[in-house]
Amino acid sequence: MDATLTERIEAEILRQIGACAPGRSVCPTDIARALQEDWHAVLGQVRRGAVTMAQAGRIEILRKGKPVAPEGVKGVIRLRAVVGQHT
């Protein structure tokens, strides 16, 4: 993944999570849409960036409203600040 795109993805994830009320989450699709018009092209990279950030303890990945381990995440997910910490 392009280093500049990686930085932009991480910054956008943190920006959108930071704009949420505590405990609320964002959709990776919204992150991708904010990054470029052809958002489908970057959605996979957004998801991989979210996994990396979750592995580092910077964010949480939710599936069906519950935090899940970032390894092997599949399907519909949402992203939020770690509970008890607002980004």
N, C-alpha and C positions, 0 to 999 in steps of 0.2 A: 504494500500500500504506500502511496506517495506520502512522504513525511509532511508536506504542507497540508494535504488533504486530511491526514490523520490529526494534525493540530486543529484544523478547522472543525472536524467532527467532534473532537473532545470539547472544544470551546463552545460549540453549539449545544451539545448535550448539557454541559454545565449551565449555560445561559438559560435554556428552557426549563431545566429542573429548578434552577434558582428563582425563576419567575413563578413557579407553582407554590401554592399554599403547602405548608408542611404536611407530609403524608400523601400528597397528590402525586400523580405520575404523568409521564408523557409517552407518546407513541413514537417508536423509531421512524415511522413514516413521516411524522411532522418534522423530525430532525432532518431527514433526507430532503424534504420539500423546501426547507429553509436554505439548504446548501446549494441546490441547483434545480433548474426547471425540469430537466430530465431526471427526476428523483429516483426512478427505478434503477438507474445506472449506479447509484451510490448506496442503495439500501443495504446491500450485503456488507459493504464496508462500514456502515453505521452500526449494524448489528455486531460485527467483529470488534469494532472500537468499544462498544458498550460492554462486551464480554471482557475485554482487556481491562477496562476501567473497573468493572465489578470484581475481577480477580485481584485488583490492587486495593479493593475496599473503598473506592471512591464513590461508587453508586451501587444501587441494588437493582437486580432484574426481577421483575414480577411475572408470574404466569398464573392466570386465573385469580389475580389479586393477592397472591402469596409470594414471598421471596423464594427464589430458587437458586441453586448453585449455578454459576455461569458455565461450567463445563458441560458441553453437550446440550445446551439450550436449543429447543426446537419450537416451532409454531409461533403463535401470537404471543408477543411479550410487551411489557411496558417498562419504563425506566423511572426511578425516583432516587431522591437523596437517601442516604443511609438514615434509617429511623433514628431520631434523636440528634441528628445533625442536619442543618439546612445549608445547602451549598450556596 
